């Protein structure tokens, strides 16, 4: 009975670790995906509908607006978007 309790704790610990790792990877992917998304919108201006453009801009607004208020962060974000514009 005691070994069963240890196995359950190990499985629970692994599950918590995997969920935490998955959450970190999803957050990192969200932050890094702003460059390609904004670069696509800028490079294909006029081909993307206004409604789609508004949805994409509102999806990334939690990253963009705080960076817009801080000059060093804005410069980094702008250079990252420019990097993706040149790549596309």
LUMZA-597599 format. One record per residue: residue number from 1; residue in three letters; z, x, y of N, C-alpha, C in turn. Coordinates in nm, 3 decimals, always signed. Layout:
@n: NUM&res: Ala&n.pz: Z&n.px: X&n.py: Y&ca.pz: Z&ca.px: X&ca.py: Y&c.pz: Z&c.px: X&c.py: Y;
...
REM end
This chain:
@n: 1&res: Unk&n.pz: +0.000&n.px: +0.082&n.py: -0.119&ca.pz: +0.000&ca.px: +0.000&ca.py: +0.000&c.pz: +0.000&c.px: +0.087&c.py: +0.126;
@n: 2&res: Unk&n.pz: +0.068&n.px: +0.198&n.py: +0.124&ca.pz: +0.073&ca.px: +0.287&ca.py: +0.240&c.pz: -0.063&c.px: +0.351&c.py: +0.266;
@n: 3&res: Unk&n.pz: -0.136&n.px: +0.389&n.py: +0.161&ca.pz: -0.269&ca.px: +0.449&ca.py: +0.180&c.pz: -0.366&c.px: +0.347&c.py: +0.239;
@n: 4&res: Unk&n.pz: -0.353&n.px: +0.221&n.py: +0.203&ca.pz: -0.438&ca.px: +0.118&ca.py: +0.260&c.pz: -0.417&c.px: +0.109&c.py: +0.412;
@n: 5&res: Unk&n.pz: -0.293&n.px: +0.122&n.py: +0.456&ca.pz: -0.263&ca.px: +0.118&ca.py: +0.598&c.pz: -0.326&c.px: +0.237&c.py: +0.670;
@n: 6&res: Unk&n.pz: -0.323&n.px: +0.356&n.py: +0.608&ca.pz: -0.384&ca.px: +0.474&ca.py: +0.668&c.pz: -0.536&c.px: +0.462&c.py: +0.677;
@n: 7&res: Unk&n.pz: -0.597&n.px: +0.404&n.py: +0.575&ca.pz: -0.741&ca.px: +0.386&ca.py: +0.577&c.pz: -0.780&c.px: +0.288&c.py: +0.688;
@n: 8&res: Unk&n.pz: -0.705&n.px: +0.183&n.py: +0.704&ca.pz: -0.733&ca.px: +0.088&ca.py: +0.812&c.pz: -0.720&c.px: +0.153&c.py: +0.949;
@n: 9&res: Unk&n.pz: -0.623&n.px: +0.239&n.py: +0.966&ca.pz: -0.606&ca.px: +0.306&ca.py: +1.096&c.pz: -0.722&c.px: +0.401&c.py: +1.122;
@n: 10&res: Unk&n.pz: -0.769&n.px: +0.470&n.py: +1.018&ca.pz: -0.882&ca.px: +0.561&ca.py: +1.035&c.pz: -1.008&c.px: +0.484&c.py: +1.072;
@n: 11&res: Unk&n.pz: -1.030&n.px: +0.374&n.py: +1.004&ca.pz: -1.147&ca.px: +0.292&ca.py: +1.035&c.pz: -1.138&c.px: +0.237&c.py: +1.177;
@n: 12&res: Unk&n.pz: -1.021&n.px: +0.193&n.py: +1.215&ca.pz: -1.001&ca.px: +0.143&ca.py: +1.350&c.pz: -1.023&c.px: +0.254&c.py: +1.453;
@n: 13&res: Unk&n.pz: -0.972&n.px: +0.374&n.py: +1.426&ca.pz: -0.989&ca.px: +0.486&ca.py: +1.517&c.pz: -1.136&c.px: +0.522&c.py: +1.531;
@n: 14&res: Unk&n.pz: -1.209&n.px: +0.524&n.py: +1.420&ca.pz: -1.353&ca.px: +0.552&ca.py: +1.426&c.pz: -1.426&c.px: +0.446&c.py: +1.506;
@n: 15&res: Unk&n.pz: -1.391&n.px: +0.322&n.py: +1.484&ca.pz: -1.454&ca.px: +0.213&ca.py: +1.558&c.pz: -1.431&c.px: +0.224&c.py: +1.707;
@n: 16&res: Unk&n.pz: -1.309&n.px: +0.257&n.py: +1.745&ca.pz: -1.278&ca.px: +0.272&ca.py: +1.888&c.pz: -1.354&c.px: +0.391&c.py: +1.945;
@n: 17&res: Unk&n.pz: -1.360&n.px: +0.501&n.py: +1.872&ca.pz: -1.434&ca.px: +0.619&ca.py: +1.919&c.pz: -1.582&c.px: +0.589&c.py: +1.934;
@n: 18&res: Unk&n.pz: -1.641&n.px: +0.520&n.py: +1.836&ca.pz: -1.782&ca.px: +0.487&ca.py: +1.844&c.pz: -1.811&c.px: +0.390&c.py: +1.958;
@n: 19&res: Unk&n.pz: -1.724&n.px: +0.295&n.py: +1.980&ca.pz: -1.743&ca.px: +0.201&ca.py: +2.091&c.pz: -1.731&c.px: +0.273&c.py: +2.226;
@n: 20&res: Unk&n.pz: -1.637&n.px: +0.364&n.py: +2.236&ca.pz: -1.624&ca.px: +0.442&ca.py: +2.359&c.pz: -1.744&c.px: +0.529&c.py: +2.384;
@n: 21&res: Unk&n.pz: -1.794&n.px: +0.594&n.py: +2.279&ca.pz: -1.912&ca.px: +0.678&ca.py: +2.292&c.pz: -2.035&c.px: +0.595&c.py: +2.329;
@n: 22&res: Unk&n.pz: -2.049&n.px: +0.479&n.py: +2.268&ca.pz: -2.160&ca.px: +0.391&ca.py: +2.300&c.pz: -2.153&c.px: +0.344&c.py: +2.445;
@n: 23&res: Unk&n.pz: -2.034&n.px: +0.313&n.py: +2.492&ca.pz: -2.017&ca.px: +0.269&ca.py: +2.631&c.pz: -2.055&c.px: +0.381&c.py: +2.728;
@n: 24&res: Unk&n.pz: -2.013&n.px: +0.503&n.py: +2.700&ca.pz: -2.050&ca.px: +0.617&ca.py: +2.784&c.pz: -2.200&c.px: +0.642&c.py: +2.785;
@n: 25&res: Unk&n.pz: -2.263&n.px: +0.633&n.py: +2.670&ca.pz: -2.407&ca.px: +0.654&ca.py: +2.663&c.pz: -2.484&c.px: +0.544&c.py: +2.737;
@n: 26&res: Unk&n.pz: -2.439&n.px: +0.421&n.py: +2.726&ca.pz: -2.504&ca.px: +0.312&ca.py: +2.799&c.pz: -2.488&c.px: +0.328&c.py: +2.950;
@n: 27&res: Unk&n.pz: -2.370&n.px: +0.370&n.py: +2.994&ca.pz: -2.348&ca.px: +0.393&ca.py: +3.137&c.pz: -2.435&c.px: +0.508&c.py: +3.187;
@n: 28&res: Unk&n.pz: -2.445&n.px: +0.613&n.py: +3.110&ca.pz: -2.529&ca.px: +0.727&ca.py: +3.148&c.pz: -2.676&c.px: +0.687&c.py: +3.153;
@n: 29&res: Unk&n.pz: -2.719&n.px: +0.609&n.py: +3.057&ca.pz: -2.858&ca.px: +0.562&ca.py: +3.056&c.pz: -2.887&c.px: +0.474&c.py: +3.176;
@n: 30&res: Unk&n.pz: -2.793&n.px: +0.389&n.py: +3.213&ca.pz: -2.809&ca.px: +0.303&ca.py: +3.331&c.pz: -2.824&c.px: +0.386&c.py: +3.457;
@n: 31&res: Unk&n.pz: -2.741&n.px: +0.486&n.py: +3.473&ca.pz: -2.746&ca.px: +0.568&ca.py: +3.593&c.pz: -2.875&c.px: +0.650&c.py: +3.597;
@n: 32&res: Unk&n.pz: -2.915&n.px: +0.707&n.py: +3.485&ca.pz: -3.034&ca.px: +0.791&ca.py: +3.483&c.pz: -3.165&c.px: +0.711&c.py: +3.489;
@n: 33&res: Unk&n.pz: -3.160&n.px: +0.583&n.py: +3.460&ca.pz: -3.283&ca.px: +0.504&ca.py: +3.461&c.pz: -3.323&c.px: +0.457&c.py: +3.600;
@n: 34&res: Unk&n.pz: -3.241&n.px: +0.482&n.py: +3.700&ca.pz: -3.278&ca.px: +0.439&ca.py: +3.835&c.pz: -3.398&c.px: +0.518&c.py: +3.887;
@n: 35&res: Unk&n.pz: -3.409&n.px: +0.644&n.py: +3.850&ca.pz: -3.521&ca.px: +0.727&ca.py: +3.896&c.pz: -3.656&c.px: +0.673&c.py: +3.852;
@n: 36&res: Unk&n.pz: -3.677&n.px: +0.656&n.py: +3.721&ca.pz: -3.807&ca.px: +0.602&ca.py: +3.677&c.pz: -3.835&c.px: +0.461&c.py: +3.729;
@n: 37&res: Unk&n.pz: -3.732&n.px: +0.378&n.py: +3.738&ca.pz: -3.753&ca.px: +0.240&ca.py: +3.784&c.pz: -3.797&c.px: +0.236&c.py: +3.930;
@n: 38&res: Unk&n.pz: -3.728&n.px: +0.308&n.py: +4.017&ca.pz: -3.765&ca.px: +0.309&ca.py: +4.159&c.pz: -3.898&c.px: +0.380&c.py: +4.179;
@n: 39&res: Unk&n.pz: -3.924&n.px: +0.486&n.py: +4.103&ca.pz: -4.051&ca.px: +0.557&ca.py: +4.115&c.pz: -4.167&c.px: +0.466&c.py: +4.076;
@n: 40&res: Unk&n.pz: -4.148&n.px: +0.387&n.py: +3.972&ca.pz: -4.253&ca.px: +0.293&ca.py: +3.931&c.pz: -4.277&c.px: +0.189&c.py: +4.040;
@n: 41&res: Unk&n.pz: -4.170&n.px: +0.136&n.py: +4.098&ca.pz: -4.186&ca.px: +0.036&ca.py: +4.204&c.pz: -4.257&c.px: +0.094&c.py: +4.325;
@n: 42&res: Unk&n.pz: -4.226&n.px: +0.218&n.py: +4.360&ca.pz: -4.289&ca.px: +0.280&ca.py: +4.477&c.pz: -4.434&c.px: +0.315&c.py: +4.449;
@n: 43&res: Unk&n.pz: -4.462&n.px: +0.371&n.py: +4.332&ca.pz: -4.599&ca.px: +0.412&ca.py: +4.299&c.pz: -4.691&c.px: +0.294&c.py: +4.275;
@n: 44&res: Unk&n.pz: -4.639&n.px: +0.183&n.py: +4.229&ca.pz: -4.722&ca.px: +0.066&ca.py: +4.199&c.pz: -4.689&c.px: -0.049&c.py: +4.294;
@n: 45&res: Unk&n.pz: -4.675&n.px: -0.015&n.py: +4.421&ca.pz: -4.644&ca.px: -0.117&ca.py: +4.520&c.pz: -4.760&c.px: -0.216&c.py: +4.528;
@n: 46&res: Unk&n.pz: -4.730&n.px: -0.343&n.py: +4.519&ca.pz: -4.832&ca.px: -0.447&ca.py: +4.525&c.pz: -4.873&c.px: -0.499&c.py: +4.389;
@n: 47&res: Unk&n.pz: -4.856&n.px: -0.420&n.py: +4.284&ca.pz: -4.893&ca.px: -0.467&ca.py: +4.151&c.pz: -4.776&c.px: -0.537&c.py: +4.082;
@n: 48&res: Unk&n.pz: -4.655&n.px: -0.505&n.py: +4.123&ca.pz: -4.536&ca.px: -0.569&ca.py: +4.068&c.pz: -4.503&c.px: -0.689&c.py: +4.156;
@n: 49&res: Unk&n.pz: -4.477&n.px: -0.803&n.py: +4.094&ca.pz: -4.448&ca.px: -0.923&ca.py: +4.172&c.pz: -4.320&c.px: -0.904&c.py: +4.253;
@n: 50&res: Unk&n.pz: -4.310&n.px: -0.979&n.py: +4.360&ca.pz: -4.195&ca.px: -0.969&ca.py: +4.448&c.pz: -4.066&c.px: -1.012&c.py: +4.377;
@n: 51&res: Unk&n.pz: -4.077&n.px: -1.111&n.py: +4.291&ca.pz: -3.960&ca.px: -1.158&ca.py: +4.217&c.pz: -3.909&c.px: -1.050&c.py: +4.121;
@n: 52&res: Unk&n.pz: -3.999&n.px: -0.983&n.py: +4.051&ca.pz: -3.961&ca.px: -0.875&ca.py: +3.961&c.pz: -3.902&c.px: -0.759&c.py: +4.038;
@n: 53&res: Unk&n.pz: -3.962&n.px: -0.726&n.py: +4.149&ca.pz: -3.912&ca.px: -0.618&ca.py: +4.233&c.pz: -3.771&c.px: -0.648&c.py: +4.283;
@n: 54&res: Unk&n.pz: -3.748&n.px: -0.772&n.py: +4.325&ca.pz: -3.615&ca.px: -0.811&ca.py: +4.372&c.pz: -3.511&c.px: -0.803&c.py: +4.260;
@n: 55&res: Unk&n.pz: -3.550&n.px: -0.841&n.py: +4.141&ca.pz: -3.456&ca.px: -0.835&ca.py: +4.027&c.pz: -3.421&c.px: -0.690&c.py: +3.993;
@n: 56&res: Unk&n.pz: -3.521&n.px: -0.603&n.py: +3.996&ca.pz: -3.495&ca.px: -0.462&ca.py: +3.966&c.pz: -3.406&c.px: -0.401&c.py: +4.074;
@n: 57&res: Unk&n.pz: -3.434&n.px: -0.430&n.py: +4.199&ca.pz: -3.353&ca.px: -0.377&ca.py: +4.308&c.pz: -3.210&c.px: -0.429&c.py: +4.302;
@n: 58&res: Unk&n.pz: -3.192&n.px: -0.555&n.py: +4.267&ca.pz: -3.055&ca.px: -0.608&ca.py: +4.257&c.pz: -2.982&c.px: -0.552&c.py: +4.135;
@n: 59&res: Unk&n.pz: -3.056&n.px: -0.520&n.py: +4.028&ca.pz: -2.995&ca.px: -0.462&ca.py: +3.909&c.pz: -2.939&c.px: -0.323&c.py: +3.939;
@n: 60&res: Unk&n.pz: -3.010&n.px: -0.246&n.py: +4.021&ca.pz: -2.966&ca.px: -0.110&ca.py: +4.054&c.pz: -2.887&c.px: -0.100&c.py: +4.184;
@n: 61&res: Unk&n.pz: -2.860&n.px: -0.211&n.py: +4.250&ca.pz: -2.786&ca.px: -0.208&ca.py: +4.376&c.pz: -2.645&c.px: -0.150&c.py: +4.364;
@n: 62&res: Unk&n.pz: -2.573&n.px: -0.166&n.py: +4.250&ca.pz: -2.441&ca.px: -0.101&ca.py: +4.242&c.pz: -2.447&c.px: +0.051&c.py: +4.247;
@n: 63&res: Unk&n.pz: -2.562&n.px: +0.109&n.py: +4.218&ca.pz: -2.577&ca.px: +0.255&ca.py: +4.231&c.pz: -2.634&c.px: +0.290&c.py: +4.367;
@n: 64&res: Unk&n.pz: -2.735&n.px: +0.215&n.py: +4.409&ca.pz: -2.809&ca.px: +0.253&ca.py: +4.530&c.pz: -2.728&c.px: +0.237&c.py: +4.658;
@n: 65&res: Unk&n.pz: -2.660&n.px: +0.126&n.py: +4.676&ca.pz: -2.592&ca.px: +0.102&ca.py: +4.802&c.pz: -2.474&c.px: +0.197&c.py: +4.828;
@n: 66&res: Unk&n.pz: -2.391&n.px: +0.229&n.py: +4.731&ca.pz: -2.288&ca.px: +0.330&ca.py: +4.759&c.pz: -2.347&c.px: +0.468&c.py: +4.791;
@n: 67&res: Unk&n.pz: -2.457&n.px: +0.502&n.py: +4.722&ca.pz: -2.522&ca.px: +0.631&ca.py: +4.750&c.pz: -2.588&c.px: +0.629&c.py: +4.887;
@n: 68&res: Unk&n.pz: -2.633&n.px: +0.513&n.py: +4.930&ca.pz: -2.697&ca.px: +0.501&ca.py: +5.060&c.pz: -2.597&c.px: +0.526&c.py: +5.174;
@n: 69&res: Unk&n.pz: -2.471&n.px: +0.498&n.py: +5.151&ca.pz: -2.369&ca.px: +0.518&ca.py: +5.253&c.pz: -2.320&c.px: +0.661&c.py: +5.264;
@n: 70&res: Unk&n.pz: -2.350&n.px: +0.744&n.py: +5.166&ca.pz: -2.304&ca.px: +0.883&ca.py: +5.166&c.pz: -2.425&c.px: +0.976&c.py: +5.169;
@n: 71&res: Unk&n.pz: -2.433&n.px: +1.059&n.py: +5.271&ca.pz: -2.551&ca.px: +1.145&ca.py: +5.289&c.pz: -2.575&c.px: +1.240&c.py: +5.172;
@n: 72&res: Unk&n.pz: -2.474&n.px: +1.312&n.py: +5.119&ca.pz: -2.503&ca.px: +1.403&ca.py: +5.007&c.pz: -2.551&c.px: +1.329&c.py: +4.882;
@n: 73&res: Unk&n.pz: -2.488&n.px: +1.215&n.py: +4.851&ca.pz: -2.531&ca.px: +1.138&ca.py: +4.734&c.pz: -2.669&c.px: +1.078&c.py: +4.755;
@n: 74&res: Unk&n.pz: -2.696&n.px: +1.035&n.py: +4.877&ca.pz: -2.828&ca.px: +0.980&ca.py: +4.906&c.pz: -2.937&c.px: +1.086&c.py: +4.890;
@n: 75&res: Unk&n.pz: -2.909&n.px: +1.206&n.py: +4.937&ca.pz: -3.008&ca.px: +1.314&ca.py: +4.922&c.pz: -3.035&c.px: +1.345&c.py: +4.776;
@n: 76&res: Unk&n.pz: -2.930&n.px: +1.346&n.py: +4.693&ca.pz: -2.948&ca.px: +1.369&ca.py: +4.550&c.pz: -3.028&c.px: +1.257&c.py: +4.486;
@n: 77&res: Unk&n.pz: -2.996&n.px: +1.135&n.py: +4.521&ca.pz: -3.068&ca.px: +1.021&ca.py: +4.465&c.pz: -3.214&c.px: +1.021&c.py: +4.509;
@n: 78&res: Unk&n.pz: -3.237&n.px: +1.052&n.py: +4.634&ca.pz: -3.373&ca.px: +1.056&ca.py: +4.686&c.pz: -3.455&c.px: +1.166&c.py: +4.618;
@n: 79&res: Unk&n.pz: -3.395&n.px: +1.283&n.py: +4.598&ca.pz: -3.469&ca.px: +1.390&ca.py: +4.530&c.pz: -3.494&c.px: +1.356&c.py: +4.383;
@n: 80&res: Unk&n.pz: -3.402&n.px: +1.284&n.py: +4.320&ca.pz: -3.421&ca.px: +1.241&ca.py: +4.181&c.pz: -3.536&c.px: +1.140&c.py: +4.171;
@n: 81&res: Unk&n.pz: -3.541&n.px: +1.046&n.py: +4.264&ca.pz: -3.651&ca.px: +0.949&ca.py: +4.264&c.pz: -3.783&c.px: +1.018&c.py: +4.295;
@n: 82&res: Unk&n.pz: -3.782&n.px: +1.113&n.py: +4.388&ca.pz: -3.903&ca.px: +1.189&ca.py: +4.420&c.pz: -3.951&c.px: +1.268&c.py: +4.300;
@n: 83&res: Unk&n.pz: -3.858&n.px: +1.326&n.py: +4.225&ca.pz: -3.894&ca.px: +1.397&ca.py: +4.103&c.pz: -3.968&c.px: +1.306&c.py: +4.006;
@n: 84&res: Unk&n.pz: -3.919&n.px: +1.184&n.py: +3.988&ca.pz: -3.984&ca.px: +1.089&ca.py: +3.898&c.pz: -4.115&c.px: +1.039&c.py: +3.955;
@n: 85&res: Unk&n.pz: -4.126&n.px: +1.029&n.py: +4.087&ca.pz: -4.255&ca.px: +0.988&ca.py: +4.148&c.pz: -4.362&c.px: +1.090&c.py: +4.118;
@n: 86&res: Unk&n.pz: -4.327&n.px: +1.218&n.py: +4.125&ca.pz: -4.425&ca.px: +1.324&ca.py: +4.097&c.pz: -4.461&c.px: +1.327&c.py: +3.948;
@n: 87&res: Unk&n.pz: -4.367&n.px: +1.291&n.py: +3.864&ca.pz: -4.390&ca.px: +1.291&ca.py: +3.720&c.pz: -4.483&c.px: +1.179&c.py: +3.677;
@n: 88&res: Unk&n.pz: -4.475&n.px: +1.066&n.py: +3.746&ca.pz: -4.558&ca.px: +0.949&ca.py: +3.706&c.pz: -4.696&c.px: +0.966&c.py: +3.762;
REM end
